[in-house]
């Protein structure tokens, strides 16, 4: 069954044509990954398919009655809504009924509750409510009363994703769904979409995610689409074959064109008598000969400063905010050429650790020694604060007019931009006009052009296209200095890192020898063994069941108390997470840090108390 038909779709960005006469269809059950270089028009195409952008020419037609959900790279949410209001902003009958039921519970409206319970039974919505709570918990959305306008970009993305998944559209369009999700969330979403029967079209840079969710890849290149069945590895192989075949055809056409051009140039006065079909064939051949791929290669051959024997040494470093330990007696000596990955949940101190390494923050005790030859290049997740009204060229030239590359030669800012695949026509474009991926590529240039020999990369894969990522990986594999990476991109981590710093919380950092996949398998086996031991411990001789009073169900008041506890616990956990993030930011003074630490301790006690009461009530409910 055909869900979507696209015919002769053409679109321009200023004077640049992004795609020309695209024609394709999407059938029920297809799960398509859309791949292209930054600036090729991936997000523009998704915006047109979702109706966010008008199409210049061509036709986009969905099958009648098909529900479509679109996750934008920068979601458009109502800033005045609370999180729960935004999540329940839907025409789905089940969602509407659950929203009314939740309101009636809060208002203690007994008259409405009776009717709504019947309505939920009729719509079979009780399981749906459980599914909503599962999705929200997996995406770590806990403070339902917080206003959308107060959320960070990552939190907004998660709310928008929850909203879409809750409504279960038949056709899902997702633009970089894994951005701002931690590893646990990514793996949950991966499994969810893998099981789901929805039809899917998405843009993602996460190659494991792409491999495990999608059954087809479409590449947007040279203003047209190339479809490939199968996984990412198959795509790379078939794409290479396509480019080689096309190049051979172009070379053949160019050789033939020379002969035909000579024939066309002979005896101009006799041209009218020449066979019309041969003249037409000449122009077709000329078009073919000029149709070489616009594909360019990015060769990241950037010089790095010489690195001496002493690099960065941590001696018994400790850092804490009140009772919250971030680092405890941490010692480590970085060695030349080592590549370390950093993983751990939010609030475990990853950012604080990077700030201490770069001397942006002082430890409470212990000290660091940094070698005289160390040049740190720090690629921050937040990116650099670039004036959006600046031209692309000015961003580079304001830093340096001469950039040293791997050969030791220097480049002008214009040449350096071309080296990073910014063509001449983009040099005078305002930063606000370029794509998110192009901004990240521009930021990467500003870090590498300083010739660092100790690279710290905080989420470098977000918004970069797959082809740039592959080349960045090759650069890092050949990089002679030290590399420290914080990333949720499992493929990227697996290719680059030798070992991991696992931040487990409360100052505990474990040095794991291996990449992320090895660590993931290790933890999975460890958890299996733990469950096995727990199961064995429970296998005790059956005891006679004592007579007791008939099991009772929760009263309406106790149900209400249980629901209130869930909301209070969620709110406290969100406040806890926010305080931890503030304390890790390195921007608070000593007095504020002390106050925050005291509040954190109070929150932990409150959460324990409320969770204990919730468990008591849940046992009655069982």
C-alpha positions as CSV (number, residue, x, y, z in Angstrom):
1,X,0.0,0.0,0.0
2,X,1.5,3.4,-1.1
3,X,1.5,5.9,1.8
4,X,3.3,8.8,0.1
5,X,3.8,9.8,-3.6
6,X,6.2,12.6,-4.6
7,X,6.3,13.8,-8.2
8,X,8.7,16.3,-9.8
9,X,9.7,18.1,-6.6
10,X,12.1,21.0,-7.2
11,X,13.5,23.5,-4.6
12,X,16.1,26.3,-4.5
13,X,17.9,27.9,-1.6
14,X,18.6,31.3,-2.9
15,X,20.5,30.8,-6.2
16,X,21.5,27.2,-5.3
17,X,19.2,24.4,-6.5
18,X,18.9,21.8,-3.8
19,X,17.0,19.2,-5.7
20,X,15.5,18.9,-9.2
21,X,12.4,16.9,-10.2
22,X,12.5,14.4,-7.4
23,X,10.0,11.6,-7.9
24,X,9.7,8.7,-5.4
25,X,7.2,6.9,-3.3
26,X,7.0,5.4,0.2
27,X,5.0,2.2,0.9
28,X,3.5,0.9,4.1
29,X,6.1,-0.7,6.4
30,X,9.2,0.9,4.7
31,X,11.7,2.3,7.1
32,X,13.9,4.7,5.2
33,X,17.1,6.5,6.2
34,X,17.8,9.7,4.3
35,X,21.5,10.4,3.9
36,X,23.2,13.5,2.4
37,X,26.0,15.9,2.9
38,X,25.4,19.0,5.1
39,X,23.7,21.7,3.1
40,X,22.4,19.2,0.4
41,X,18.8,19.8,1.5
42,X,17.8,16.9,3.9
43,X,16.0,19.0,6.4
44,X,14.4,21.1,3.6
45,X,13.0,17.9,2.0
46,X,11.6,16.7,5.3
47,X,10.0,20.1,5.9
48,X,8.3,20.0,2.5
49,X,7.1,16.4,3.0
50,X,5.7,17.4,6.4
51,X,4.0,20.5,5.1
52,X,6.1,22.9,7.1
53,X,7.6,24.4,3.9
54,X,5.7,25.0,0.7
55,X,7.0,23.2,-2.4
56,X,8.2,25.4,-5.2
57,X,7.0,22.9,-7.9
58,X,5.9,19.3,-7.9
59,X,3.4,17.3,-6.0
60,X,3.4,15.7,-2.5
61,X,0.4,13.4,-1.9
62,X,-0.3,11.2,1.1
63,X,-2.8,8.3,1.1
64,X,-6.2,9.5,2.4
65,X,-6.6,9.0,6.2
66,X,-2.9,8.4,6.9
67,X,-1.7,10.1,10.2
68,X,1.7,11.7,10.0
69,X,4.0,12.7,12.8
70,X,7.0,14.9,12.3
71,X,9.9,15.5,14.7
72,X,11.8,18.6,13.6
73,X,15.4,19.2,14.3
74,X,14.3,22.3,16.2
75,X,10.8,21.5,17.4
76,X,8.1,24.2,17.3
77,X,6.4,23.9,20.7
78,X,4.0,26.3,22.5
79,X,6.3,28.1,25.0
80,X,3.3,28.9,27.3
81,X,2.2,25.3,27.6
82,X,3.4,23.1,30.5
83,X,5.1,19.8,29.6
84,X,1.9,17.8,30.2
85,X,-0.2,20.3,28.2
86,X,2.1,20.0,25.2
87,X,2.3,16.2,25.4
88,X,-1.5,16.0,25.5
89,X,-2.0,18.6,22.7
90,X,-3.5,16.0,20.4
91,X,-6.6,15.0,18.4
92,X,-6.1,11.3,19.4
93,X,-9.4,10.1,21.1
94,X,-7.4,8.0,23.6
95,X,-5.2,10.9,24.5
96,X,-8.2,13.3,24.9
97,X,-9.9,10.8,27.2
98,X,-6.8,10.3,29.4
99,X,-6.3,14.0,29.6
100,X,-9.9,14.5,30.8
101,X,-9.5,11.6,33.3
102,X,-6.3,13.1,34.7
103,X,-8.0,16.5,35.1
104,X,-11.0,15.0,36.8
105,X,-8.7,13.2,39.3
106,X,-6.9,16.5,40.1
107,X,-10.3,18.3,40.5
108,X,-11.7,15.3,42.5
109,X,-14.7,15.5,40.2
110,X,-16.5,12.2,41.1
111,X,-19.4,12.7,38.7
112,X,-17.2,13.0,35.7
113,X,-14.8,10.2,36.8
114,X,-17.6,7.6,36.4
115,X,-18.3,8.6,32.8
116,X,-14.6,8.9,31.9
117,X,-13.8,5.4,33.3
118,X,-16.5,4.0,31.0
119,X,-15.1,6.0,28.1
120,X,-11.5,4.7,28.8
121,X,-12.9,1.2,28.9
122,X,-14.7,1.7,25.6
123,X,-11.5,3.1,23.9
124,X,-9.3,0.4,25.5
125,X,-7.2,3.3,26.8
126,X,-5.9,1.9,30.1
127,X,-3.0,0.2,28.4
128,X,-2.5,3.4,26.4
129,X,-2.0,5.3,29.6
130,X,0.6,2.8,30.8
131,X,2.4,3.2,27.4
132,X,2.4,7.0,27.8
133,X,4.0,6.7,31.3
134,X,6.6,4.3,29.9
135,X,7.5,6.6,27.0
136,X,7.8,9.6,29.4
137,X,9.9,7.7,31.9
138,X,12.3,6.3,29.2
139,X,12.8,9.8,27.8
140,X,13.4,11.1,31.4
141,X,10.5,13.5,31.2
142,X,9.5,13.9,34.9
143,X,8.5,17.5,35.7
144,X,5.1,17.7,34.0
145,X,4.3,21.2,35.3
146,X,7.4,23.0,33.9
147,X,6.8,25.5,31.2
148,X,8.1,24.7,27.7
149,X,9.7,28.1,27.5
150,X,11.9,27.2,30.4
151,X,13.3,24.0,28.9
152,X,16.7,23.5,27.2
153,X,16.9,22.6,23.5
154,X,17.5,18.9,24.4
155,X,14.5,18.8,26.8
156,X,12.3,20.4,24.1
157,X,13.4,17.7,21.6
158,X,12.5,14.9,24.1
159,X,9.1,16.4,24.8
160,X,8.4,16.7,21.0
161,X,9.6,13.1,20.5
162,X,7.3,11.9,23.4
163,X,4.4,13.7,21.9
164,X,4.8,12.0,18.5
165,X,5.4,8.5,19.9
166,X,2.4,8.8,22.2
167,X,0.1,9.6,19.3
168,X,1.4,6.6,17.3
169,X,1.1,8.0,13.8
170,X,1.2,5.6,10.9
171,X,3.9,7.6,9.1
172,X,6.8,8.9,11.1
173,X,9.2,11.6,9.8
174,X,12.2,12.1,12.2
175,X,15.0,14.6,11.8
176,X,18.0,13.6,13.9
177,X,16.0,11.9,16.6
178,X,19.1,10.7,18.6
179,X,20.5,14.3,19.2
180,X,20.3,15.2,22.9
181,X,19.5,11.6,24.0
182,X,21.8,9.6,26.2
183,X,23.0,6.1,25.4
184,X,20.2,4.4,27.4
185,X,17.5,6.5,25.7
186,X,19.0,5.9,22.2
187,X,19.0,2.1,22.8
188,X,15.4,2.2,24.0
189,X,14.2,4.3,21.0
190,X,16.1,2.0,18.7
191,X,14.3,-1.0,20.1
192,X,11.0,0.8,20.1
193,X,11.2,1.8,16.4
194,X,12.6,-1.6,15.4
195,X,9.5,-3.3,16.9
196,X,7.1,-0.7,15.7
197,X,5.0,-1.4,12.6
198,X,5.0,2.3,11.6
199,X,6.3,3.5,8.3
200,X,9.3,5.7,8.8
201,X,11.5,8.2,7.0
202,X,14.4,9.7,9.0
203,X,17.6,11.6,8.9
204,X,20.2,10.4,11.4
205,X,24.0,10.5,11.8
206,X,24.0,7.5,14.2
207,X,25.1,4.6,12.0
208,X,24.2,1.8,14.5
209,X,20.7,3.4,14.8
210,X,20.4,3.6,11.1
211,X,21.5,-0.1,10.6
212,X,19.2,-1.5,13.2
213,X,16.0,0.5,12.4
214,X,16.0,1.1,8.7
215,X,15.6,-1.5,5.9
216,X,16.4,1.0,3.1
217,X,18.6,4.0,2.5
218,X,18.0,6.9,0.2
219,X,20.9,9.2,-0.7
220,X,20.3,12.8,-1.7
221,X,23.2,13.8,-4.0
222,X,23.7,15.9,-7.2
223,X,20.1,17.2,-6.7
224,X,18.6,13.8,-7.1
225,X,17.8,10.6,-5.0
226,X,19.6,7.3,-5.2
227,X,17.8,4.3,-3.4
228,X,19.7,1.4,-1.8
229,X,18.1,-1.7,-0.2
230,X,19.7,-3.1,3.0
231,X,21.9,-1.7,5.7
232,X,24.6,1.0,6.0
233,X,27.5,-1.3,5.0
234,X,25.6,-2.3,1.9
235,X,24.9,1.3,1.1
236,X,28.6,2.2,1.3
237,X,29.5,-0.7,-1.1
238,X,26.7,0.1,-3.6
239,X,27.3,3.8,-3.5
240,X,31.0,3.3,-4.3
241,X,30.0,1.1,-7.2
242,X,27.5,3.7,-8.4
243,X,30.1,6.5,-8.4
244,X,32.7,4.4,-10.2
245,X,30.2,3.3,-12.8
246,X,29.0,6.9,-13.3
247,X,32.6,8.2,-13.6
248,X,33.4,5.5,-16.2
249,X,30.4,6.5,-18.2
250,X,31.3,10.2,-18.0
251,X,34.9,9.4,-19.1
252,X,33.6,7.4,-22.1
253,X,31.2,10.2,-23.0
254,X,34.0,12.8,-22.9
255,X,36.2,10.7,-25.2
256,X,33.3,10.3,-27.7
257,X,32.4,13.9,-27.4
258,X,35.8,15.0,-28.8
259,X,35.1,13.0,-32.0
260,X,31.5,14.3,-32.3
261,X,32.7,17.9,-31.6
262,X,35.1,17.6,-34.4
263,X,32.3,16.4,-36.7
264,X,30.0,19.3,-35.6
265,X,32.8,21.8,-36.3
266,X,33.4,20.6,-39.9
267,X,31.8,22.5,-42.8
268,X,29.5,24.9,-40.9
269,X,27.6,25.7,-44.1
270,X,26.6,22.0,-44.4
271,X,25.3,21.7,-40.9
272,X,21.6,22.1,-42.0
273,X,22.0,18.9,-44.1
274,X,23.4,16.9,-41.3
275,X,21.3,14.1,-39.8
276,X,19.1,15.7,-37.1
277,X,19.3,12.6,-34.9
278,X,23.1,12.9,-34.8
279,X,22.9,16.6,-33.8
280,X,20.4,15.7,-31.0
281,X,22.6,12.9,-29.9
282,X,25.6,15.3,-29.8
283,X,23.8,17.5,-27.3
284,X,22.7,14.5,-25.2
285,X,26.3,13.3,-25.2
286,X,27.5,16.8,-24.1
287,X,25.1,16.8,-21.2
288,X,26.3,13.3,-20.1
289,X,30.0,14.3,-20.4
290,X,29.3,17.3,-18.1
291,X,27.3,15.3,-15.6
292,X,30.2,14.3,-13.4
293,X,29.4,14.0,-9.7
294,X,29.8,17.2,-7.6
295,X,31.1,14.9,-4.8
296,X,34.2,16.4,-3.2
297,X,36.5,14.8,-0.7
298,X,37.3,16.4,2.6
299,X,40.9,15.5,3.5
300,X,41.4,16.5,7.2
301,X,45.2,16.8,7.0
302,X,45.7,19.5,9.7
303,X,49.0,19.9,11.4
304,X,49.2,19.4,15.1
305,X,51.8,20.9,17.4
306,X,54.7,18.7,18.6
307,X,53.8,16.9,21.9
308,X,56.5,16.3,24.5
309,X,56.7,13.4,27.0
310,X,54.8,15.1,29.7
311,X,51.2,15.7,28.6
312,X,48.5,16.1,31.4
313,X,48.9,14.4,34.7
314,X,46.2,14.2,37.4
315,X,47.4,13.7,40.9
316,X,44.8,12.7,43.6
317,X,42.2,15.2,42.2
318,X,39.0,15.6,44.1
319,X,35.9,17.7,43.5
320,X,32.6,17.8,45.4
321,X,29.6,20.1,45.8
322,X,28.5,19.5,49.4
323,X,27.6,15.8,49.7
324,X,27.7,15.3,46.0
325,X,31.1,13.9,44.9
326,X,32.2,14.5,41.4
327,X,35.9,13.3,41.5
328,X,37.5,11.5,44.4
329,X,41.2,11.0,44.6
330,X,41.5,10.6,40.8
331,X,45.0,10.0,39.4
332,X,45.9,9.5,35.8
333,X,48.7,10.2,33.4
334,X,47.7,10.7,29.7
335,X,50.1,9.1,27.2
336,X,50.8,10.2,23.6
337,X,48.5,8.7,21.0
338,X,45.9,7.4,23.5
339,X,42.2,7.9,22.7
340,X,39.8,7.8,25.6
341,X,36.0,7.8,25.6
342,X,33.9,9.2,28.4
343,X,30.5,7.8,29.3
344,X,28.1,8.2,32.2
345,X,24.7,9.5,33.1
346,X,23.9,13.2,33.4
347,X,25.1,14.7,36.7
348,X,28.0,12.2,37.2
349,X,30.6,14.9,36.5
350,X,31.7,14.6,32.9
351,X,31.5,18.3,32.2
352,X,33.2,19.2,35.5
353,X,36.1,16.8,34.7
354,X,36.6,18.4,31.3
355,X,36.5,21.9,32.9
356,X,39.2,20.8,35.4
357,X,41.4,19.3,32.6
358,X,41.2,22.6,30.7
359,X,41.8,24.7,33.9
360,X,38.4,26.3,33.5
361,X,37.8,25.0,37.1
362,X,40.0,24.3,40.1
363,X,39.8,21.0,42.0
364,X,39.1,21.0,45.7
365,X,42.2,19.0,46.4
366,X,45.0,17.4,44.4
367,X,46.6,19.1,41.4
368,X,47.3,18.8,37.7
369,X,50.5,19.1,35.8
370,X,50.4,20.1,32.1
371,X,53.3,19.7,29.8
372,X,54.8,22.9,28.2
373,X,54.1,21.6,24.7
374,X,50.4,20.8,25.2
375,X,48.0,22.7,23.0
376,X,44.4,21.9,23.9
377,X,41.6,22.0,21.3
378,X,38.2,21.9,23.0
379,X,35.2,21.3,20.8
380,X,32.2,22.1,23.1
381,X,28.8,20.5,22.7
382,X,27.2,24.0,22.9
383,X,29.3,25.1,19.9
384,X,30.9,28.5,19.7
385,X,29.1,31.8,20.1
386,X,29.2,33.0,16.5
387,X,27.5,36.3,15.6
388,X,24.8,35.2,13.2
389,X,25.1,38.4,11.2
390,X,28.8,37.6,10.4
391,X,29.9,36.2,7.1
392,X,31.3,32.6,7.0
393,X,34.6,34.0,5.7
394,X,34.9,36.5,8.6
395,X,34.5,33.7,11.2
396,X,37.8,32.2,10.0
397,X,39.7,35.3,9.1
398,X,39.0,36.9,12.5
399,X,41.0,34.0,14.1
400,X,43.8,33.9,11.6
401,X,44.8,35.0,8.1
402,X,47.3,32.1,7.7
403,X,46.3,28.5,8.6
404,X,49.0,25.8,8.8
405,X,48.1,22.5,7.3
406,X,49.6,19.0,7.6
407,X,52.3,19.6,4.9
408,X,53.5,22.6,6.9
409,X,52.3,25.0,4.2
410,X,49.9,27.8,5.0
411,X,46.4,28.6,3.6
412,X,44.3,31.7,3.4
413,X,40.9,31.7,5.1
414,X,39.2,31.3,1.6
415,X,41.4,28.4,0.7
416,X,40.8,26.8,4.1
417,X,37.0,27.1,3.7
418,X,37.3,25.4,0.3
419,X,39.4,22.7,1.9
420,X,36.4,22.1,4.3
421,X,33.9,22.0,1.3
422,X,32.6,25.5,1.6
423,X,32.5,26.7,-2.0
424,X,33.3,30.3,-3.0
425,X,29.6,31.2,-3.2
426,X,29.1,30.4,0.5
427,X,32.0,32.5,1.8
428,X,30.0,35.7,2.0
429,X,26.8,34.0,3.2
430,X,25.6,35.0,6.7
431,X,26.1,32.4,9.4
432,X,22.4,32.5,10.2
433,X,21.6,31.3,6.7
434,X,23.7,28.1,6.7
435,X,22.5,24.7,7.9
436,X,23.0,23.3,11.5
437,X,25.6,20.8,10.2
438,X,27.5,23.5,8.3
439,X,27.7,25.6,11.4
440,X,29.2,22.6,13.3
441,X,31.7,22.0,10.4
442,X,32.6,25.7,10.6
443,X,33.1,25.4,14.4
444,X,35.3,22.2,13.9
445,X,37.4,24.3,11.6
446,X,38.0,27.0,14.3
447,X,39.2,24.3,16.7
448,X,41.5,22.4,14.3
449,X,43.0,25.5,12.8
450,X,44.8,26.2,16.1
451,X,46.8,22.9,15.5
452,X,46.0,21.2,18.8
453,X,47.8,18.1,20.0
454,X,45.3,17.3,22.9
455,X,41.8,17.2,21.5
456,X,38.7,17.3,23.7
457,X,35.6,16.6,21.7
458,X,32.2,17.0,23.5
459,X,29.5,15.4,21.3
460,X,31.2,16.1,18.0
461,X,28.9,14.0,16.0
462,X,25.7,16.0,16.5
463,X,24.5,17.6,13.2
464,X,27.5,16.5,11.2
465,X,26.7,14.4,8.1
466,X,27.7,10.8,7.9
467,X,30.4,11.5,5.2
468,X,32.1,14.2,7.3
469,X,32.0,11.9,10.3
470,X,33.7,9.1,8.4
471,X,36.5,11.5,7.4
472,X,36.7,12.9,11.0
473,X,37.2,9.3,12.2
474,X,40.0,8.8,9.7
475,X,41.7,12.0,10.9
476,X,41.4,11.0,14.6
477,X,42.7,7.4,13.9
478,X,45.8,9.0,12.4
479,X,46.1,11.8,15.0
480,X,49.4,11.5,16.9
481,X,48.3,13.4,20.0
482,X,45.7,12.6,22.7
483,X,42.0,12.5,22.1
484,X,39.3,12.6,24.8
485,X,35.7,12.1,23.5
486,X,32.3,12.5,25.1
487,X,29.8,11.0,22.7
488,X,26.5,9.1,22.5
489,X,27.4,7.9,19.0
490,X,28.3,4.3,19.6
491,X,29.7,3.6,16.1
492,X,32.0,6.7,16.4
493,X,33.2,5.6,19.9
494,X,33.8,2.0,18.7
495,X,36.0,3.2,15.8
496,X,38.1,5.7,17.8
497,X,38.6,4.9,21.5
498,X,41.1,2.5,23.1
499,X,39.5,2.6,26.5
500,X,36.7,4.2,28.5
501,X,36.4,6.4,31.6
502,X,33.1,5.2,33.0
503,X,31.6,7.9,35.3
504,X,29.4,5.9,37.8
505,X,28.5,8.8,40.1
506,X,29.6,9.9,43.6
507,X,33.2,10.3,42.4
508,X,33.7,6.8,41.0
509,X,35.4,6.7,37.7
510,X,36.3,3.2,36.3
511,X,38.9,2.8,33.5
512,X,37.4,0.1,31.2
513,X,39.8,-1.5,28.7
514,X,37.8,-1.5,25.4
515,X,35.3,0.4,23.3
516,X,31.6,1.0,24.0
517,X,30.3,-2.2,22.4
518,X,32.7,-4.4,24.5
519,X,31.6,-2.4,27.6
520,X,27.9,-2.8,26.7
521,X,28.3,-6.6,26.3
522,X,30.2,-6.8,29.6
523,X,27.5,-4.9,31.4
524,X,24.7,-7.0,29.8
525,X,26.5,-10.2,31.0
526,X,27.0,-8.7,34.4
527,X,23.4,-7.9,34.8
528,X,22.3,-11.4,33.6
529,X,24.6,-12.9,36.3
530,X,23.1,-10.6,38.9
531,X,19.5,-11.5,38.0
532,X,20.5,-15.2,38.1
533,X,21.9,-14.8,41.6
534,X,18.8,-12.9,42.7
535,X,16.6,-15.6,41.3
536,X,18.5,-18.4,43.1
537,X,18.3,-16.4,46.3
538,X,14.5,-16.3,46.0
539,X,14.3,-20.1,45.5
540,X,13.5,-20.9,49.2
541,X,11.2,-23.7,50.5
542,X,7.6,-22.7,50.0
543,X,6.1,-21.5,53.3
544,X,2.5,-22.0,54.2
545,X,0.5,-18.9,53.5
546,X,-0.9,-17.5,56.7
547,X,-4.5,-16.7,56.9
548,X,-5.2,-13.1,56.7
549,X,-7.9,-10.7,56.1
550,X,-9.3,-10.5,52.5
551,X,-7.0,-8.4,50.3
552,X,-8.3,-4.9,49.8
553,X,-8.0,-2.5,46.9
554,X,-6.8,1.1,47.1
555,X,-9.4,3.6,48.1
556,X,-10.0,6.6,45.8
557,X,-8.2,8.8,48.3
558,X,-5.2,6.4,48.3
559,X,-5.1,6.2,44.5
560,X,-5.1,10.0,44.5
561,X,-2.2,10.0,47.0
562,X,-0.3,7.5,44.9
563,X,-0.7,9.6,41.8
564,X,0.3,12.8,43.7
565,X,3.4,11.0,45.0
566,X,4.4,10.0,41.4
567,X,4.2,13.6,40.4
568,X,6.1,14.9,43.5
569,X,8.8,12.3,43.0
570,X,9.2,13.2,39.4
571,X,9.3,16.9,40.2
572,X,12.0,16.4,42.9
573,X,14.1,14.2,40.5
574,X,13.9,17.0,37.9
575,X,15.0,19.6,40.5
576,X,17.8,17.2,41.5
577,X,19.0,16.9,37.9
578,X,18.8,20.6,37.4
579,X,20.8,21.3,40.5
580,X,23.4,18.7,39.5
581,X,23.8,20.3,36.1
582,X,24.1,23.8,37.7
583,X,26.8,22.5,40.1
584,X,28.7,20.9,37.2
585,X,28.6,24.1,35.1
586,X,31.5,25.8,36.9
587,X,29.6,29.1,36.9
588,X,28.5,29.2,40.5
589,X,30.4,30.9,43.4
590,X,31.2,29.1,46.6
591,X,28.2,30.4,48.6
592,X,25.7,29.4,46.0
593,X,27.4,26.0,45.6
594,X,27.0,25.4,49.3
595,X,23.3,26.3,49.2
596,X,22.7,24.1,46.2
597,X,24.5,21.2,47.9
598,X,22.2,21.6,51.0
599,X,19.1,21.6,48.9
600,X,20.4,18.5,47.0
601,X,20.8,16.6,50.3
602,X,17.2,17.6,51.3
603,X,15.8,16.5,48.0
604,X,17.4,13.1,48.3
605,X,15.9,12.6,51.7
606,X,12.4,13.7,50.4
607,X,12.6,11.3,47.5
608,X,13.5,8.4,49.7
609,X,10.6,9.2,52.1
610,X,8.1,9.5,49.3
611,X,9.3,6.4,47.4
612,X,8.9,4.4,50.6
613,X,5.3,5.5,51.0
614,X,4.6,4.9,47.2
615,X,5.9,1.3,47.7
616,X,3.6,0.8,50.6
617,X,0.6,1.8,48.5
618,X,1.7,-0.2,45.5
619,X,1.8,-3.4,47.7
620,X,-1.9,-2.8,48.6
621,X,-2.7,-2.3,44.9
622,X,-1.2,-5.7,44.0
